């Protein structure tokens, strides 16, 4: 049975504790080193300290026994000391002590059991099973003996039945469950009794006894509290018994509970025989299905599922939404992108952007990850609070090689107070780590790439180890159905696509890691002695070292960590077996178990095959059968070169041939061909002219794919795709020299400008900026010394926050406000300009900035009129006040959380001290234990309250610093647009009021009117955006705060009333998980060691 638990379910604390209780108290086999009563009592205290995680006290008691010369080599005490040392991280010393204890007392079942626990902690499950077997040989008592001792104990019965169930002994498992049920005199059924009935029904179903399972379910329906599970099981059993009409009534009841569950609709169709084949156009079936969904829509008018599902089989629809044209462009772009017609796809994308520029779904890519990252970054700026777009943007940045930008983008949604690496590891961002691994691999940083792959593998190991935490709980709370589903999920966990992707990346780069290791060995040869001194410290650190992974001396052995789970689980990825062949082929390990059988069969088959088939002829036939597929042609070319090295030219010609009639002409397939041609092991040394001609052909076919461009040609192509400029390159260096001056503008306070070293008149410049009348002086200064690049200048734009103060806006805030002149990709935009265009853009920026500064100063001094929108400005002031109030609420909630945490920790420590004194003071032991138990309950409730308060604070932080701040960002953009609008409005009015008009008055007036109209439209648009965002904020704020205030009220009231059930219900209502604090003692009465959680 213990072997069964190790193979199928983890060894629980309760199981181990009960096992120890039996072997210590029911006359176990005698140890070869028995202890006298005094030392035996100390040994029991060691075990108890271990179970309660009082490791320091346990080591102290072990020292008392081992300090006695008569018991200095006592095996069981040495094993217990090693087990405790293993829990505090001293693994090497612990393993030595456990082995020493086992050598000294090889007949002790305790020593063998402790050795098994040590091996299990190192995930050496085969060795652990052997150790537990030896323990069972010495002491053959199992759970069956517990039945004799405590026949009314539920844990023993359920654990025994669970073991029988997992070994597929259904008949005996049913008998055990039924006998146990008869021993229970249940007057009032609770949730645990309900779960027991569901588990019993599960055993009936898996045994194939559907009639009995249905009868059992119906006879106990009043005692099953989980009505959804009851109805789902009833519907499943009725369908298996062929009673579809009755099953349809059941699924109608389920739809009444959840009207948007797609599975219920599909099962209902199956019950009513409305399912048709994919290629069958049965109009009668379509009419019946349509009638069904029409009835569903009438019954559930608020449900979305029947509307959506009816579209999957309706031939057409006449209803069109107002934005039909926009989504028509979107899906046409997807259609042409799927057909690899990139130009047509981009044409419809551009039409969609012209129709609705703020729709983020329109920004796609066509093989150029740099462009894709740029456009998705712009799409992300349209909605900074959308986490999906944020993650997509981070993924594109990583694929484009912008690793640091991708990490920064993804870190915007991490928890406050943690670094990016810690947060990503805690949240198990496996998709992000896999993309990082691929990005590092492309950048040649193989150590970092392997580190990310191993982090993904560690996540899966942690998930598997976490099932130990559920074993004790699930058996005690009888949630066996969910637990069995968990165990079966864990059995095939590493079949998940994330593990395969990480394994694929790691296995491909083990050889590259070996090459990197050789390089590092040369570099570090002179400092090896220095590193030896810190080697021991590095071993104690749990972090994964990228340098060690890259410099491993056995990369193929390390690769087995990823390869073995894939092969053992018989995964469905063919490439896993190809990678396995590559690894074992390089390890020179044949499949010895099947060689004899294969040779026996091939000895008979090969002579007949060789007589009728030649490999070259077969390869030619294969080419003729698949001549329209580039991938098949590539495989034929590789085999052709492998069979005859002299046919290199012919093989290359087969591989690079591309025609319009071929099926899989995509840029990814062509990129694969290009990489294979560069591999000397596959095609030898191919003429560079052939490779370059193939690149040119691919560029013409895929003009947007960066894989076929060199770095220089890629840059020129990017410029041609966006700007067609005839710039004077001779003046570029002069312009770069001119724009070297860095400007720093800060208000309020002195207006100080940092100018190039050639200007030694900062006072004059200060006067020109401060005096609004000296426009000509500022213009002359601007012509002599333009400001720096647009990206540098826009990082310090002025913003009007209120009517009486100014502030400096960071780059990310001004980007969305200034569009193309100061937004995302400004540096790229500037790089595409010619020298004259740079000067004009810089001058335009300087004039605009001057007008804004002049308008702000004039308003402060009361010399200029401003546009007043009392309604919007009142709402903005109210929003600022509201943000301030929520900031105070956030600070106070964090203060409360910080003050309650030490109280809860003190309660835990005081409970431990009471428990320790209970062992020392036998006369008042009961009083100490009662107080310890009381404090443990207080601490447990405090832990739940802390989780609730932490959740509350986190949501308030999101509301205050993300949601409201996003609205405030739009407000700041609106206020900046108002400043620009007023500045150009005043300029237009002054121009119209001029009495003496210059010769170019008409052109200046036209330009001023155009600028005024442009900034007026911008002002009106941002005003509308502010009102919409404020309205959405008000609606969402009420919804969020109602839930958070309900959580706060319920949990705080339940805590101070001591109502644990209400506290747990409050946490469960909001799906809040509590993390058990390290060092929290468990309330157990067992006397032998358990594996700590």
C-alpha positions, 0 to 999 in steps of 0.5 A, spaced: 500 500 500 505 504 501 508 503 494 501 504 491 501 511 495 508 513 492 506 511 485 499 514 485 498 519 491 504 522 495 505 520 502 501 525 506 502 527 513 496 524 516 498 517 513 505 518 515 503 520 522 498 514 523 503 509 521 508 512 526 503 511 531 502 504 530 509 502 529 511 506 536 505 504 540 503 497 537 509 493 539 513 494 533 519 489 531 525 491 536 531 495 534 538 493 534 539 499 538 534 500 544 533 506 548 532 506 555 526 510 558 529 517 559 532 517 552 526 514 549 522 520 551 527 524 548 527 521 542 519 522 542 520 529 543 525 529 537 519 527 533 514 531 535 519 537 534 520 535 527 512 535 526 511 542 529 517 544 525 521 546 531 527 544 528 532 548 533 529 544 539 529 538 535 536 538 534 537 540 542 534 534 544 538 530 539 544 532 541 542 530 548 542 523 546 548 523 542 552 526 547 551 520 551 557 516 550 553 509 550 548 512 544 553 516 540 552 512 534 544 511 535 542 510 528 534 512 529 537 519 533 542 520 527 537 519 522 532 524 525 537 529 526 539 528 519 532 529 517 531 535 521 538 538 518 535 537 511 529 541 513 533 547 514 537 546 508 543 542 510 542 537 505 549 534 504 550 533 512 543 531 513 544 525 507 551 523 511 547 523 518 541 519 515 546 514 511 550 513 517 544 512 522 542 506 517 548 503 517 548 503 524 541 500 525 539 497 518 534 493 522 530 499 524 524 501 520 524 508 522 531 509 519 529 506 512 523 510 512 527 516 514 532 515 508 526 514 504 523 521 506 530 524 504 530 520 497 523 523 496 525 530 498 530 529 492 525 527 487 529 520 487 522 516 487 525 509 485 530 510 491 524 512 495 520 506 494 526 501 495 527 504 502 519 504 503 519 497 501 525 495 506 521 499 511 515 494 510 519 488 510 521 490 517 514 492 519 509 489 515 503 493 518 499 497 513 492 501 514 488 494 515 491 494 522 489 501 523 482 499 522 482 494 527 485 499 532 480 505 530 474 502 526 471 509 526 476 513 524 474 516 517 481 517 514 483 510 514 477 507 511 477 513 505 485 512 504 484 504 504 479 505 499 483 510 495 488 506 494 484 500 492 481 505 487 487 507 484 489 500 483 483 499 479 480 494 484 473 497 484 470 491 487 473 491 494 473 499 493 466 499 493 465 494 499 470 498 503 466 504 502 459 501 503 462 498 509 464 504 512 458 508 510 454 503 514 458 504 520 457 512 520 450 514 524 449 520 520 443 524 522 445 531 519 448 530 512 454 536 511 458 538 505 463 532 507 458 527 507 456 529 500 463 529 497 463 522 500 457 520 496 460 523 490 466 519 490 462 513 491 458 514 485 465 515 481 467 508 483 461 505 481 462 509 474 469 507 473 467 500 474 462 500 469 456 499 473 452 505 470 445 502 472 447 502 480 451 509 479 444 512 477 440 508 482 445 510 487 445 518 485 437 518 485 437 515 492 442 520 495 440 526 491 437 529 497 444 529 501 448 531 495 449 539 496 453 540 489 447 540 485 451 542 479 455 536 479 449 532 481 445 534 475 451 533 470 452 526 473 445 524 472 445 527 465 452 523 463 449 517 466 442 517 462 446 518 456 450 512 457 444 508 458 441 511 452 435 515 455 436 521 451 430 524 452 430 524 460 437 527 459 435 533 455 430 535 461 436 534 465 440 539 461 435 544 460 435 544 468 443 545 467 442 551 462 437 554 467 443 555 472 448 557 467 445 559 460 452 561 457 455 554 458 457 552 451 458 544 453 450 544 455 448 546 449 452 541 445 450 536 449 443 538 449 443 537 441 446 530 442 441 528 446 436 531 441 439 528 435 441 534 432 448 533 431 450 533 423 457 532 420 461 537 418 460 536 411 453 535 411 448 540 409 441 538 412 437 543 412 431 540 416 437 539 421 439 546 421 431 548 421 431 544 428 437 547 431 435 554 429 428 552 432 431 550 438 436 556 439 430 560 438 426 557 444 433 558 448 433 565 446 426 566 448 427 562 455 434 566 456 434 573 453 440 575 456 444 569 454 449 570 449 451 563 447 445 561 443 446 567 439 453 566 438 452 558 437 446 559 432 451 563 427 456 557 427 450 553 422 446 558 419 447 559 412 447 567 412 444 573 416 441 579 414 443 583 420 449 588 420 452 592 426 454 599 425 461 597 425 460 592 419 465 595 414 470 596 420 470 588 421 469 586 414 476 590 413 479 586 419 477 579 417 479 580 410 486 582 412 486 575 416 483 572 410 489 574 406 494 573 411 492 566 412 493 565 404 500 569 405 498 575 400 501 580 405 500 586 400 492 585 400 492 584 407 496 590 409 491 594 404 485 592 408 489 593 415 490 600 412 483 601 410 481 599 417 486 604 420 483 609 416 476 607 418 477 607 426 485 609 428 484 606 435 482 599 434 488 595 436 486 589 433 488 592 426 496 592 427 498 585 424 505 583 422 508 580 415 514 577 417 518 583 420 518 582 427 521 589 428 515 592 424 510 588 428 513 590 435 513 597 433 506 597 431 503 593 437 507 598 441 503 603 438 496 599 439 498 598 446 499 605 447 491 606 445 489 602 451 495 602 456 490 598 461 489 592 457 493 586 459 492 582 453 495 587 449 500 589 454 502 581 454 502 581 446 506 587 445 511 584 450 511 578 446 512 581 440 518 585 443 522 579 445 521 576 438 524 582 435 530 582 440 528 587 444 529 583 450 529 589 455 523 593 452 519 586 453 521 585 460 519 592 462 513 592 458 510 586 461 513 588 468 507 594 468 502 589 471 506 585 476 505 586 484 508 592 487 514 591 491 517 585 487 522 585 482 520 583 475 524 576 475 521 574 482 514 576 480 515 573 473 517 566 477 512 567 482 506 568 477 509 562 473 509 566 467 511 560 462 509 563 456 514 569 457 519 565 460 519 561 453 519 567 449 525 570 453 529 563 452 528 564 444 530 571 444 536 569 448 537 564 444 537 568 437 542 573 441 547 568 442 546 568 450 545 560 451 546 560 458 540 565 459 536 561 454 537 555 458 536 558 465 529 560 462 528 553 460 530 550 466 525 555 470 519 553 466 521 546 468 522 548 475 515 550 475 512 544 473 516 540 478 513 545 483 506 543 481 508 536 481 510 537 488 504 541 490 500 535 490 503 533 497 500 539 500 493 536 498 493 529 500 492 530 507 487 536 506 483 532 501 482 525 505 481 529 511 475 533 508 473 528 503 474 532 496 476 525 493 473 526 486 477 533 485 483 530 488 483 524 483 482 529 477 488 532 480 492 526 480 491 524 473 492 531 471 499 530 474 500 524 471 500 527 464 502 534 466 509 534 462 505 533 456 503 540 456 505 545 450 509 549 455 513 544 457 514 541 450 516 548 447 521 549 453 524 542 452 525 543 445 528 550 446 533 547 451 534 540 447 536 544 441 541 549 444 545 543 448 550 543 443 551 550 443 552 551 450 557 546 450 561 550 445 560 556 449 562 552 455 569 551 451 570 558 450 568 560 458 573 555 460 579 559 456 577 565 459 576 563 466 582 559 466 586 564 470 581 565 475 579 558 477 583 558 484 579 565 486 572 561 484 574 555 488 573 559 494 566 561 493 564 554 490 560 552 497 556 558 497 554 558 490 551 551 492 547 554 497 543 558 493 537 556 490 537 560 484 539 557 477 546 560 474 546 561 467 553 561 467 553 554 470 548 551 465 552 554 459 559 551 461 556 544 463 561 539 462 555 534 460 550 537 456 547 531 453 546 528 460 542 535 462 538 534 456 535 528 459 531 532 464 527 535 459 527 529 454 525 523 459 518 526 461 516 527 453 519 520 451 516 516 458 509 520 457 508 518 449 507 525 448 503 526 441 509 531 438 513 527 433 519 532 434 520 530 441 522 523 438 526 526 433 530 530 438 530 524 442 534 520 437 539 526 436 540 526 443 541 518 444 545 518 437 550 523 440 550 519 447 552 513 442 546 509 446 542 504 442 536 501 444 538 495 446 532 492 448 529 492 441 535 491 437 535 483 437 527 483 435 528 489 429 534 485 426 530 478 426 525 482 422 529 486 418 533 480 416 527 477 413 524 484 410 530 487 407 533 482 402 526 482 399 526 490 399 533 491 396 531 486 390 525 491 388 527 498 391 533 502 390 533 508 395 535 513 390 529 511 386 524 511 392 527 518 393 525 520 386 518 517 386 517 521 393 519 527 389 514 526 384 509 525 388 510 531 392 513 536 387 508 541 389 510 542 396 517 546 398 517 542 405 517 535 401 522 538 396 527 540 402 527 533 405 528 530 398 534 534 397 537 533 404 536 525 402 539 526 395 545 529 398 546 524 403 546 518 398 550 522 393 555 527 395 556 529 388 549 531 387 550 537 391 548 542 385 542 538 383 540 537 391 540 545 392 536 546 385 531 541 388 530 545 395 530 552 392 525 551 387 519 556 388 513 556 384 506 560 384 503 553 384 506 550 390 502 549 396 506 552 402 509 558 399 510 562 406 516 566 408 517 561 414 518 555 410 523 559 405 526 561 411 527 554 413 530 552 406 535 558 407 537 556 414 538 549 411 542 551 405 547 554 410 548 548 414 554 544 411 552 538 415 546 537 410 548 540 403 556 541 404 559 548 402 553 551 398 556 557 393 554 564 396 552 566 390 546 561 390 544 563 397 544 570 395 540 569 389 535 565 393 535 571 398 533 576 393 528 572 390 525 571 397 525 579 398 521 580 392 516 575 394 516 577 401 518 584 401 516 585 409 519 579 411 526 581 415 529 574 415 531 575 407 535 582 409 541 583 411 542 589 416 544 594 412 539 592 406 533 591 412 535 599 414 534 602 407 528 598 406 525 600 413 526 607 411 523 606 404 517 603 407 515 609 411 518 615 408 521 617 401 525 622 402 531 626 398 535 628 403 542 631 402 547 626 406 552 631 406 549 636 411 547 630 416 554 631 420 553 638 420 546 637 423 548 632 428 553 637 430 548 642 431 543 638 435 548 636 440 545 641 445 541 638 451 535 643 453 532 642 460 526 646 461 523 646 468 517 650 471 515 654 476 522 657 478 527 660 474 527 658 466 534 655 465 536 653 458 542 648 457 545 650 451 552 648 447 558 650 449 559 655 444 553 660 447 556 663 453 550 668 454 545 664 458 542 670 461 540 673 455 537 666 453 533 667 460 531 674 458 528 672 451 524 666 454 521 670 460 519 676 456 513 674 451 514 680 447 521 678 444 519 673 439 524 675 434 530 674 439 527 667 440 526 666 433 533 668 431 536 664 437 532 658 435 535 659 428 542 659 430 541 653 435 536 648 434 534 644 440 536 636 440 532 630 437 525 630 438 525 624 442 530 628 447 526 634 447 519 631 448 521 628 454 521 634 458 514 637 455 510 642 459 503 641 461 498 645 465 495 641 471 491 646 474 490 653 473 495 655 477 501 650 477 505 647 471 509 640 471 513 636 467 510 630 463 515 624 462 516 621 455 510 616 455 505 621 457 507 626 452 507 621 446 500 619 446 498 627 446 503 629 440 502 624 435 507 623 430 511 629 432 512 626 439 510 619 440 512 612 439 517 611 434 520 618 434 527 616 434 525 612 428 521 617 424 527 622 425 532 618 423 528 617 416 528 625 415 533 628 411 538 634 414 533 640 411 527 636 414 530 635 421 531 642 421 524 644 419 521 639 424 526 642 430 524 649 428 517 647 428 517 644 435 521 650 438 516 655 435 510 650 438 514 649 445 515 657 445 508 659 444 505 654 449 510 656 454 508 664 453 501 662 453 502 659 460 506 664 463 501 669 460 495 666 464 499 666 470 500 673 470 493 675 467 495 677 461 491 672 456 485 669 456 484 662 456 478 657 454 474 655 460 469 649 460 466 649 467 463 643 467 469 639 465 474 642 469 469 641 475 469 634 474 477 634 473 478 637 480 473 632 483 477 627 480 483 630 483 480 630 490 477 623 489 484 620 487 487 624 493 482 621 498 483 614 495 491 615 496 489 616 503 485 610 503 490 606 500 496 608 505 491 607 511 489 600 509 497 598 508 498 601 515 493 596 518 496 590 514 503 592 516 500 593 524 496 586 524 502 582 521 506 582 527 500 581 531 499 574 527 506 572 528 507 574 535 501 569 536 504 564 532 510 564 536 507 565 543 503 558 541 509 555 540 512 557 546 506 555 550 506 548 546 514 547 549 512 549 556 507 544 556 512 538 555 516 541 560 510 542 565 506 536 566 502 538 572 499 544 568 500 541 561 492 541 559 492 549 560 498 550 556 495 546 550 489 550 551 492 556 550 496 554 545 490 551 541 487 558 542 492 562 539 493 557 533 486 559 532 487 566 532 493 566 528 489 562 523 484 567 523 489 572 522 492 569 516 485 569 513 484 576 515 491 578 512 490 575 506 483 579 505 486 585 507 492 584 502 487 583 496 483 589 498 489 593 498 491 590 492 485 592 488 485 599 491 492 600 489 490 598 482 484 603 482 488 609 484 494 608 481 492 604 474 485 606 473 484 613 475 491 614 473 490 612 466 484 617 466 488 623 469 493 621 464 488 623 458 486 629 463 493 632 462 493 631 455 487 635 454 490 640 459 496 640 454 491 641 448 487 646 451 494 650 452 496 649 445 489 651 442 489 657 446 496 659 444 494 659 437 487 662 438 490 668 441 495 668 435 490 668 430 486 674 433 492 678 434 494 677 427 487 679 425 487 685 429 493 688 426 493 695 423 499 695 419 499 688 415 506 686 411 506 683 404 505 676 406 499 677 411 495 673 407 499 667 407 501 668 414 493 668 416 492 662 412 497 658 416 494 661 422 487 659 421 490 652 419 494 651 425 488 654 429 483 649 426 488 643 427 489 644 434 481 646 435 479 639 433 485 636 437 482 640 443 475 637 442 477 630 441 481 630 447 475 633 451 470 628 448 475 622 451 476 625 458 468 625 458 468 618 456 473 616 460 470 619 466 464 616 465 467 609 465 471 610 471 465 612 475 461 606 473 467 601 474 469 604 480 462 603 483 462 596 481 469 595 484 468 598 491 462 595 492 465 588 492 471 590 496 467 594 501 463 588 502 469 583 503 472 588 508 466 588 512 465 581 512 472 579 513 473 584 519 467 583 522 468 575 522 475 576 525 473 580 531 467 575 532 471 569 531 467 566 526 472 562 522 466 559 517 464 566 515 471 568 514 473 562 510 466 564 506 468 571 505 475 569 502 472 563 498 467 568 495 472 572 492 477 566 490 482 569 495 488 563 497 491 564 503 499 562 503 501 558 509 506 562 513 513 558 514 514 556 521 506 555 523 505 549 527 501 543 525 496 540 530 498 533 530 498 528 535 503 523 532 509 521 535 514 519 529 516 524 523 512 526 517 515 530 511 514 537 512 509 541 507 
